[in-house]
Amino acid sequence: MNSLLAMDTVSIVGLSVGGVILLIVALFLFQFIGLWVQAWVSGAPVRFIDLIMMRFRKVRPRVIVENRITAKKAGIDVATALLESHYLAGGHVTGVIRAVIAADKAKIELPWETATAIDLAGRDILEAVRTSVNPKVIDCPSTESGRSTIDAVASDGIKLRARARVTVRTNIARLVGGATEETIIARVGEGIVSTIGSAKNHLAVLENPDNISKTVLEKGLDAGTAFEILSIDIADIDVGENIGAKLQADQAEADAKRFRAQAEQRRAAAVAQEAEHIAEVQKNRALVVLAEAEVPKAMADAFRSGNLGVMDFYRMKNIMADTDMRGAIAEGGPPRDDTESKG
């Protein structure tokens, strides 16, 4: 009796555990049944085992199934494996499917491999297709740059301020590896500055601003970019200040300062030279004074040695006095007093 009771208990426990396991399995499979039926009814069947394996591969089955159905309804058959690969690569499956459908409706060639490559490169593939169908307008300079105009100086020195609007269309074939809008804006700005700078005067630019658009457009500024430039339109152009005259005034001021510095240098050199001459004169005067001081000594020696007599001395003094008088008369002044000459 006890053995039968024990067997019944084990059977009940086993059946309970089995029932719980079956319930869990049923609930696990039930979440895929709806997707499997939805795909089958929509004409885009997905194998049931593939739905189960998606869960183990960390892929959201609903994303794959819904995008496959969307593509199939649009007349594009994309294999489940391709959708899974792009999802696992970190791509945006929904955006790529919408872009492929939009390109197909617009008669734009966009293979699945190209679309996924563009998406994985970080570009908005759907926006690219929309821009390819409906061209967009880019302001030059851009509002993000903080500048409102492109400033350039004509050959006559007048500054011109211009604003341009560039109409571009996405080039799908060059979207991977092609330069972005910033490159287009930079090249157009450079072309406008170059064209205005090469104009003979600002009046020629103001008379025919469309020449700027034609010249810039002929330079092929969209080479190597992800866009094709359709047109470049000069939205506005204003006259600024006379840069040439300002530069000439600044140059004249700089020249004046340089000439003043050179004149000051020459003046300082002249003052220094004059000071040297004055010092030289003072030196020569000192030498004369020293030489004159030797005369009395020589006369005293002559008296002591008997080489000079008293009468000779007086005759020499008379000659000196006569010479001083004649010099004073020649200069128009009174003759010098004899007492001063004697002193």
VOGU-3710 file (C-alpha; in Angstrom, 3 decimals, decimal comma):
1> mnsllamdtv> 0,000/0,000/0,000  2,734/2,356/0,941  4,658/1,570/-2,255  1,600/2,255/-4,394  1,036/5,542/-2,597  4,661/6,534/-3,155  4,406/5,687/-6,881  1,252/7,781/-7,214  2,950/10,722/-5,552  5,948/10,494/-7,899
11> sivglsvggv> 3,643/10,268/-10,893  1,709/13,313/-9,809  4,898/15,318/-9,249  6,297/14,202/-12,612  3,091/15,087/-14,407  3,018/18,470/-12,685  6,594/19,237/-13,651  5,960/18,049/-17,185  2,838/20,184/-17,399  4,726/23,260/-16,228
21> illivalflf> 7,472/22,622/-18,772  4,925/22,146/-21,538  3,178/25,344/-20,493  6,461/27,289/-20,584  7,309/25,859/-23,993  3,824/26,680/-25,244  4,077/30,256/-24,002  7,551/30,569/-25,579  6,285/29,283/-28,919  3,044/31,245/-28,772
31> qfiglwvqaw> 4,878/34,595/-29,143  6,221/33,431/-32,521  2,987/31,928/-33,801  1,362/35,320/-34,333  4,396/36,631/-36,271  4,605/33,437/-38,328  0,906/33,656/-39,246  1,200/37,414/-40,006  4,139/36,820/-42,352  2,435/33,864/-44,073
41> vsgapvrfid> -0,829/35,727/-44,589  1,022/38,808/-45,949  2,820/36,795/-48,604  6,235/37,191/-46,975  6,626/33,830/-45,198  9,300/33,281/-42,594  10,199/29,824/-41,348  9,063/29,135/-37,816  12,457/27,769/-36,858  14,036/31,021/-38,082
51> limmrfrkvr> 11,807/33,008/-35,760  12,923/30,882/-32,837  16,594/31,156/-33,746  16,284/34,944/-34,002  15,562/35,035/-30,309  18,742/33,129/-29,553  20,747/35,386/-31,885  19,560/38,497/-29,983  17,488/39,666/-32,955  14,021/41,152/-32,511
61> prvivenrit> 11,783/38,940/-34,702  9,036/41,549/-34,953  11,397/44,101/-36,542  12,529/41,559/-39,143  9,055/40,276/-39,950  7,365/43,670/-40,180  10,083/45,129/-42,437  10,043/42,033/-44,659  6,276/42,381/-45,020  6,620/46,111/-45,806
71> akkagidvat> 9,204/45,419/-48,513  7,169/42,566/-49,990  4,047/44,696/-50,218  6,093/47,316/-52,073  7,224/44,717/-54,587  10,707/44,184/-53,150  11,726/40,784/-51,830  14,444/41,004/-49,201  15,634/37,742/-47,687  15,315/37,246/-43,958
81> alleshylag> 19,031/36,487/-43,681  19,913/39,905/-45,173  17,642/41,685/-42,722  19,164/39,757/-39,818  22,723/40,501/-40,971  22,081/44,208/-41,140  20,367/44,183/-37,751  23,272/42,340/-36,144  25,726/44,773/-37,763  24,045/47,615/-35,890
91> ghvtgvirav> 22,125/49,027/-38,825  18,688/50,623/-38,917  16,623/48,012/-40,747  13,442/50,083/-40,855  15,183/53,141/-42,293  16,971/51,119/-44,965  13,756/49,357/-46,040  11,951/52,699/-46,338  14,843/54,169/-48,309  14,943/51,222/-50,724
101> iaadkakiel> 11,181/51,471/-51,262  11,360/55,259/-51,823  14,228/54,830/-54,284  12,365/52,111/-56,169  9,249/54,277/-56,487  11,373/57,233/-57,672  13,176/55,057/-60,244  16,512/55,565/-58,479  18,936/52,662/-58,531  19,693/51,711/-54,939
111> pwetataidl> 20,833/48,100/-54,395  20,434/46,569/-50,966  24,216/46,336/-50,464  24,671/50,045/-51,231  21,820/51,054/-48,955  23,165/49,029/-46,019  26,702/50,344/-46,576  25,452/53,921/-46,495  23,462/53,234/-43,347  26,387/51,566/-41,580
121> agrdileavr> 28,588/54,519/-42,571  26,424/56,708/-40,356  24,520/58,518/-43,086  20,747/58,946/-43,036  19,914/56,876/-46,099  16,232/57,792/-46,072  17,019/61,523/-45,957  19,560/61,022/-48,752  16,943/59,428/-50,994  14,470/62,192/-50,208
131> tsvnpkvidc> 17,075/64,835/-51,052  17,858/63,014/-54,279  14,190/63,198/-55,239  13,500/66,638/-53,794  16,656/68,846/-53,937  17,436/70,918/-50,869  18,687/74,498/-50,544  21,808/75,284/-48,507  22,504/78,789/-47,211  26,019/80,080/-47,747
141> pstesgrsti> 27,350/81,001/-45,264  25,507/78,631/-42,965  23,628/79,916/-39,957  25,780/77,756/-37,668  28,939/79,625/-38,689  27,826/82,787/-36,914  28,374/84,906/-40,031  25,641/86,458/-42,123  27,613/87,306/-45,295  30,650/86,290/-47,328
151> davasdgikl> 33,016/89,271/-47,436  35,340/89,818/-50,412  37,324/92,757/-51,774  37,276/93,741/-55,462  40,350/94,938/-57,324  39,467/98,604/-56,651  39,580/97,995/-52,890  35,809/98,077/-52,192  34,499/95,356/-49,881  31,364/93,494/-50,994
161> rararvtvrt> 29,146/91,424/-48,722  27,305/88,583/-50,457  24,882/85,821/-49,491  24,279/82,790/-51,682  21,816/79,902/-51,809  23,047/76,590/-53,192  20,575/74,008/-54,509  21,966/70,480/-54,214  20,803/66,957/-54,893  22,170/63,839/-53,228
171> niarlvggat> 24,423/61,684/-55,358  23,704/58,157/-54,111  26,747/56,678/-55,844  29,104/59,053/-53,974  27,306/59,043/-50,649  29,798/56,625/-49,100  33,076/58,490/-48,715  31,732/61,743/-50,187  32,187/65,084/-48,453  29,293/66,637/-46,555
181> eetiiarvge> 27,408/69,943/-46,794  30,166/71,798/-44,920  32,534/71,130/-47,813  30,006/72,480/-50,315  29,561/75,650/-48,243  33,313/76,150/-47,882  33,967/75,658/-51,603  31,164/77,975/-52,669  32,376/80,654/-50,251  35,916/80,319/-51,580
191> givstigsak> 34,651/80,554/-55,171  32,657/83,711/-54,428  35,638/85,383/-52,741  37,913/84,437/-55,653  35,450/85,670/-58,284  34,849/89,019/-56,573  38,552/89,478/-55,956  39,358/88,971/-59,633  36,761/91,539/-60,773  38,290/94,796/-62,055
201> nhlavlenpd> 36,003/96,872/-59,829  32,999/96,483/-57,556  30,645/98,101/-60,087  31,189/95,202/-62,495  30,099/92,786/-59,766  27,039/94,827/-58,840  25,979/95,151/-62,475  26,122/91,403/-63,180  25,945/89,375/-59,961  24,876/86,353/-61,992
211> nisktvlekg> 28,424/86,190/-63,360  29,503/85,072/-59,894  27,068/82,150/-60,019  28,199/81,126/-63,491  31,886/81,342/-62,687  31,580/79,448/-59,412  29,319/76,790/-60,945  31,817/76,147/-63,749  34,542/75,225/-61,243  32,960/71,850/-60,460
221> ldagtafeil> 32,791/72,405/-56,726  30,761/69,213/-56,154  33,675/66,944/-57,098  34,333/64,389/-54,379  31,205/65,310/-52,425  28,004/63,413/-51,761  25,977/66,037/-53,608  25,420/67,392/-57,077  25,168/71,191/-57,288  22,193/72,183/-59,416
231> sidiadidvg> 22,431/75,963/-59,078  24,134/78,741/-57,142  22,061/81,878/-56,672  23,308/85,171/-55,216  20,560/86,094/-52,771  21,961/89,485/-51,786  25,054/91,625/-52,278  25,893/94,861/-50,436  28,702/97,413/-50,655  30,947/97,676/-47,626
241> enigaklqad> 33,830/99,944/-46,685  36,709/101,026/-48,907  39,396/98,621/-47,802  41,853/99,897/-50,422  41,678/103,470/-49,158  41,990/102,296/-45,570  45,058/100,252/-46,424  46,600/103,201/-48,244  45,927/105,465/-45,265  47,458/102,910/-42,919
251> qaeadakrfr> 50,460/102,601/-45,235  50,848/106,379/-45,379  50,700/106,567/-41,583  53,283/103,813/-41,312  55,543/105,615/-43,823  55,159/108,881/-41,891  56,172/107,161/-38,670  59,141/105,582/-40,420  60,276/108,922/-41,884  59,854/110,642/-38,505
261> aqaeqrraaa> 61,949/107,925/-36,908  64,639/108,348/-39,562  64,594/112,156/-39,134  64,856/111,780/-35,373  67,742/109,406/-35,876  69,525/111,908/-38,126  68,810/114,748/-35,660  70,222/112,728/-32,798  73,299/111,938/-34,890  73,735/115,667/-35,705
271> vaqeaehiae> 73,388/116,620/-32,020  75,922/114,000/-31,081  78,307/115,196/-33,789  77,867/118,819/-32,654  78,632/117,801/-29,103  81,777/116,063/-30,332  82,849/119,208/-32,213  82,229/121,393/-29,172  84,275/119,007/-27,078  87,020/119,089/-29,692
281> vqknralvvl> 86,986/122,927/-29,666  87,209/122,956/-25,878  90,080/120,540/-26,061  91,922/122,707/-28,610  91,293/125,805/-26,493  92,717/124,017/-23,506  95,775/123,138/-25,566  96,130/126,792/-26,651  95,873/127,943/-23,043  98,534/125,452/-22,080
291> aeaevpkama> 100,717/126,658/-24,944  100,192/130,327/-23,959  101,141/129,485/-20,395  104,517/128,325/-21,640  105,260/131,759/-23,224  105,886/133,658/-19,916  108,069/130,822/-18,754  110,101/131,002/-21,959  110,399/134,810/-21,641  111,545/134,502/-18,062
301> dafrsgnlgv> 114,183/132,009/-19,084  115,226/134,387/-21,893  115,599/137,281/-19,381  117,637/135,137/-17,025  119,866/133,847/-19,768  120,355/137,331/-21,258  118,835/136,392/-24,618  116,052/139,006/-24,182  116,494/142,571/-23,062  114,078/145,059/-21,596
311> mdfyrmknim> 113,912/147,114/-24,755  113,258/144,036/-26,794  110,407/143,190/-24,471  108,820/146,667/-24,809  109,139/146,614/-28,566  107,341/143,280/-28,636  104,580/144,700/-26,407  104,193/147,722/-28,690  103,897/145,469/-31,718  101,222/143,379/-29,960
321> adtdmrgaia> 99,280/146,498/-28,937  99,465/147,835/-32,479  98,211/144,503/-33,828  95,287/144,467/-31,362  94,304/148,021/-32,321  94,277/147,207/-36,002  92,226/144,123/-35,373  89,709/146,081/-33,322  89,446/148,748/-36,009  88,915/146,088/-38,646
331> eggpprddte> 86,111/144,552/-36,562  84,480/147,961/-35,965  85,020/147,991/-32,204  87,153/150,098/-29,890  90,758/149,183/-29,556  91,716/147,004/-26,655  93,163/148,761/-23,620  96,928/148,410/-23,272  96,541/147,580/-19,677  94,491/144,513/-20,614
341> skg> 97,134/143,416/-23,112  99,786/143,949/-20,530  97,857/141,999/-17,996
//
